Amino acid sequence: MEQSEQNVKKQRPVHLDLQTIRFPATAIASILHRVSGVIMLFAVGILIWLLNESLASAESFAGVQSLFDNFVVKFIIWGILTALGYHLIVGIRHLVMDAGYWEELSSGVSSAKVAIALAVVFSIIAGIWVW
């Protein structure tokens, strides 16, 4: 082994403390985009179940409608809308990047921060609408 390879191996951390690692905005946007996609995968099942129940009869429609008076159900619907909005906003950002724009480091970081800020605004608006 060469001397430079031994120096590199000695400088590598033995234990990574994940609580001290600071992810850039682009990494956070990308990771949350994937998380929101997984949330939406499960949300589709919930939404299809609610639709099926609401279409079964007038009584079941009234039952589904009464569910929306519950805080937990409102919170779940707000979470689904937040995940959908975030996934849509950051997905558009990814499409723009696929078209060849915002690929530089500075514009990529800026677009990630703007996308996250827009998603927060959308989440607040969705929360106001649900409640």
N, C-alpha and C positions, 0 to 999 in steps of 0.2 A: 504494500500500500504506500502511496506517495505521502509525503509530509503534508501537503495541502489538504488531502482527503482526511487525514487524521485530525487536522485542526478544525475542519468543518464538522466532523462528527462530535468533537469535544464541545463545540459551540451550540449544538442543538439542545433544546430544552428536554429534560428528562420527563418532566411532568407539566402538562399544559393546564393552567388554571383557567377554565372557560369563563369564569366570572370576571376576569380581568381583560379578556380579549374584547376589543372594540371593533365591531363590524362596521364597514362603511355603509352609507345610505343605499348604495346599489345592491349590496348583499342583503340588507334588511328587506328591501322592496322585492327582491327575487324570492327570498325564503317565504315571506308572507304571501306572495302570489301563489306559491305552491300550497301553502297551508289553507288559503281561502278556497282553492280548487278542491281540496279534500273535504272541507266543510260543506261546500256546495254539493259534493257527491252524496253525502248523507242527507243534506237538506232536500234534495230531489225526492227522496223516499218519504220524508215528512210531508212535503207539499202535495205529492201525489195521493198520499193517504187522506189528507185533509180534503182534497178535491173529490176523491171517491166518496168519502163520507157525506160531503155537502150535496152531492148529486143523487144520493140514494133515495131520499124522500124529503118532504117538507119538514118533518120532525127532525131528521138527521141534520138538515141544513140549519135549523134553529139550534140544535145541539152544538154544531161546529161554531156557529156564531156566538154562542154563549161561552165557548172556550176562550174567545178573544178578550173576555173580561178578566181573565186570570193574569196576574203579573208574570208568572213563569212563561206562559205562552207568548205574551207580548215580548218578553226578553228574548225568547228563542226566535221569534219572527224578526225582531230587530237585529239579532246576530246573523240571521240568514241574509237579510237585506244589506247589512254591512259587508259581509263576505262577498256577496254578489257585486256590490258597488266597487269594492276594492279590486276584485278580480277583473272587472270590466275596465276600470281606469288604468291599472298597471298592464293589463293585456293590450290596451291601445298603445301604451308606451312601448311595449315590446314590439308591436307591429311597426311602429314608426322606426324603431331601431333596426328591425329587419329590412326596412326600406333604405337603410343606409344613413339615417340621420341620428344625431345624439349619441354617436358611438365614441366620441372623444371622452376622456376622463372627466373634464370639467362639465361638459354638457350632459353626460350620463349621470353624474352626481346631482346636478341641478334638476334634471327631469325626474329623478327618483324622489327628491325632496318635494317637488311640486306635486307629483302623483300621490305621495303619502299625505300631503296637506289637503289635496282635493278629496281624498278618501275620508279623512277626518271630518271635513265639512259635510260630505255626503252622509256619513254616519250620524252626525248631529241632526241633520235634516230628517233622516229616516227615523231617528228616535223621537223627534217631535211629531212626525206623522203617525207613528205607531201609538204613541201615548196621546 
